[in-house]
Amino acid sequence: MSPEAVKADLAPRVRRDEAPMYELIELFFFAYRDFVGDADRLLEAYGFGRAHHRVLYFVSRRPGLTIAELLEILRITKQSLNRVLRELLDKNFIEARPGALDRRRRQLYATLEGERLALRLAQVQTRRFASALDKLGDTGLQSATTFLNAMIDPQDPTATPTPRNETVGVRRL
């Protein structure tokens, strides 16, 4: 089916206020590509990828996170997590300890080396945010925060950012 035929087929079903926001979709794609690309270049030196970054990020921000909680946050299968987690454990970026209440439920913690890498990745991505926010003026941070919060499914209990002043498990580097 030609692109024109697809548009013609969709036209009667799409109201004017529901027309695809192609420009925003494309901008979001490119912004995400460049945002994660900064971290990707740093991760390459360790032989890691984006999956390693996601795991390391949440483990370092939420010390004591269980594997089940991590699976719920990332919305991936245990099989998908196994290889990445094993590499982070083997290379001493993350450690797994028996749970405080249930020793069968392992809790994950970033090692000092893991915390250092997580911090370097956050600094790289923070620079990109800071540069963009500088262009938006005084209300930029609040507008960006409001927009991103509005993009998250309000029924998602895992989508609660760790408070900025959270210091549990954070060591001075």
Secondary structure, 3 states (H helix, E strand, C coil): CCHHHHHHHHHHHCCHHHCCCHHHHHHHHHHHHHHHHHHHHHHHCCCCCHHHHHHHHHHHHCCCEEHHHHHHHHCCCHHHHHHHHHHHHHCCCEEEEECCCCCCCEEEEECHHHHHHHHHHHHHHHHHHHHHHHCCCCCHHHHHHHHHHHHCCCCCCCCCCCCCCCCCCCCCC
